[in-house]
Amino acid sequence: MDNNKKNIKIIIIIAFVLVLIAFVILTSLNTKNNDTKKNNIKLTTDYSMFFTIEDCVNRYFSYISDGESDKLMNVLNSDYVKENNINIDNVVNILDFSNLRDNVISFKSLKTYEKNISSTKITYYVNGKVYSETSEDTTFLTEYYVIVNVDKGSDTFDIMPCDSSTFEGEING
C-alpha cells in the first residue's frame, strides 16, 4: 500500500512538472509570436533582391534626372501622389531636391529592410546615398530614404520617398 501511495505521489509530481514546463514553453512562444507580429521587419539578406530594389531606386533617380514626368508618375506610390498633390506638371520639381536634372545620378543602398505584407506583396525600407557622377569624379549629394513596395504577383513596384524619422519609425516599430 505504501508503494502505491509513493507511486501515485511520483506520478502527480511528474504530471505537475510537465504541466509547468508546457506552460512556460507556450508562454514563451506566445511572447515571441506577439513580438514578430508587432514588427516583422528584417534586414534583407537576399542579395539578388537587395540589388533589384537598388536598381528600382536608381531607375527612379534617372527619371528625375532626365525630367521624365510620365515615368515618374508611373513609379510613384499613388497614396504619396495624392497626399502631396503631385501631378505630371509638378512631379519633377517636387522630387528634384538637389538639382538632379541633367546630371548622372546614382544611388547606393546602405541598408535594406523588408516587411512581408502578404504572400506576394513586400515592402522594402531602403537607406542609401545619392551621388552625382561626372567623367572626372563622383560627388556625394545626400543620404536618402525611400520605401519600395513590390507586388510579385503582378511584377510591379512603386516608390515613396520618406525622411529619416519615418524610416526609423517603421524599422523600430
C-alpha positions in Angstrom: 0.0 0.0 0.0 2.8 2.4 0.9 4.3 1.5 -2.5 1.1 2.5 -4.3 0.9 5.8 -2.4 4.6 6.5 -3.3 4.0 5.8 -7.0 0.9 8.0 -7.1 2.8 10.9 -5.5 5.6 10.5 -8.0 3.1 10.4 -10.9 1.4 13.5 -9.6 4.7 15.4 -9.2 5.8 14.4 -12.7 2.5 15.4 -14.2 2.7 18.8 -12.3 6.3 19.4 -13.6 5.2 18.5 -17.1 2.3 20.9 -17.0 4.5 23.6 -15.6 7.1 23.1 -18.4 4.4 23.1 -21.0 3.0 26.4 -19.6 6.4 28.1 -19.7 7.1 26.9 -23.2 3.7 28.1 -24.5 4.1 31.4 -22.8 7.5 31.9 -24.3 6.2 31.0 -27.8 3.3 33.4 -27.5 5.6 36.2 -26.5 7.8 35.6 -29.5 4.8 35.5 -31.8 3.5 38.8 -30.5 6.9 40.4 -30.9 7.1 39.2 -34.5 3.6 40.5 -35.3 4.4 43.9 -33.9 7.4 44.4 -36.1 8.1 41.7 -38.7 10.6 43.9 -40.4 14.0 42.3 -41.0 17.2 43.1 -42.8 17.2 41.9 -46.4 19.6 39.0 -46.8 18.7 38.0 -50.3 21.4 39.8 -52.3 19.6 39.4 -55.6 16.6 41.2 -54.2 18.8 43.8 -52.5 20.3 44.8 -55.9 16.9 44.6 -57.6 15.5 47.1 -55.2 18.6 49.3 -55.6 18.0 49.2 -59.3 14.4 50.3 -58.9 15.6 53.3 -56.8 18.3 54.1 -59.4 15.6 54.0 -62.1 13.5 56.5 -60.1 16.5 58.8 -59.8 17.2 58.5 -63.6 13.6 59.6 -64.3 14.1 62.7 -62.1 17.5 63.4 -63.7 16.0 63.1 -67.2 12.9 65.1 -66.3 10.6 62.2 -67.3 7.4 63.2 -65.6 5.2 60.5 -67.1 7.6 57.7 -66.0 8.0 59.2 -62.5 4.2 59.3 -62.1 4.1 55.6 -63.1 6.6 54.6 -60.4 5.4 56.8 -57.5 3.1 55.4 -54.9 -0.4 56.6 -55.6 -1.1 57.5 -51.9 2.1 59.6 -51.9 1.0 61.3 -55.1 -2.4 62.2 -53.6 -1.1 63.3 -50.2 1.5 65.6 -51.8 -0.7 67.0 -54.6 1.7 65.7 -57.2 0.7 65.8 -60.8 2.5 65.4 -64.1 3.3 69.1 -64.3 5.0 69.4 -60.9 6.4 65.9 -60.2 9.9 66.6 -61.3 10.1 70.0 -59.4 8.8 68.4 -56.2 11.2 65.4 -56.3 14.3 67.3 -57.6 15.7 68.2 -54.2 19.3 68.8 -55.2 19.3 69.9 -58.9 19.4 66.4 -60.1 18.2 67.2 -63.5 20.6 66.8 -66.4 23.1 65.1 -64.1 24.2 61.5 -63.9 22.9 60.3 -60.6 23.5 57.1 -58.8 22.0 55.6 -55.6 24.0 53.2 -53.4 21.9 51.3 -50.8 23.4 51.1 -47.4 20.7 49.1 -45.7 17.5 47.5 -47.0 14.8 46.1 -44.7 11.8 44.1 -45.7 8.3 43.5 -44.4 6.1 40.8 -45.8 2.7 42.3 -46.3 1.2 39.2 -47.9 2.4 36.2 -49.9 3.0 38.3 -53.0 3.5 41.9 -51.5 6.7 43.0 -49.8 7.6 46.5 -48.6 11.3 47.4 -48.6 12.7 50.2 -46.5 15.8 51.5 -48.1 18.5 53.8 -46.8 21.3 54.9 -49.1 23.4 57.7 -50.5 22.9 59.7 -53.7 25.9 60.6 -55.8 26.4 62.9 -58.8 28.8 61.4 -61.3 31.0 63.0 -63.9 33.8 61.6 -66.1 36.3 63.0 -63.5 34.7 62.1 -60.2 31.8 61.2 -58.1 30.3 63.6 -55.6 28.2 62.7 -52.6 25.0 64.7 -52.6 22.8 63.4 -49.7 21.7 60.4 -47.7 18.2 59.3 -48.9 15.4 57.2 -47.6 12.8 55.5 -49.7 10.1 52.9 -49.4 9.7 50.4 -52.3 6.5 48.4 -52.5 6.8 45.2 -54.6 3.9 43.1 -55.9 5.4 39.9 -57.1 2.0 38.7 -58.3 1.8 41.5 -60.9 5.6 42.1 -61.2 5.2 45.8 -60.3 6.7 48.2 -57.8 6.1 51.7 -56.6 8.3 54.1 -54.7 7.6 56.5 -51.9 10.3 58.9 -50.7 10.4 59.3 -46.9 12.5 61.1 -44.3 14.8 59.6 -41.7 12.3 59.8 -38.9 9.6 57.9 -40.9 12.2 55.4 -41.9 13.5 54.9 -38.3 9.9 54.8 -37.0 9.0 52.0 -39.4 12.1 50.0 -38.7 12.0 50.3 -34.9 8.2 49.8 -34.8 
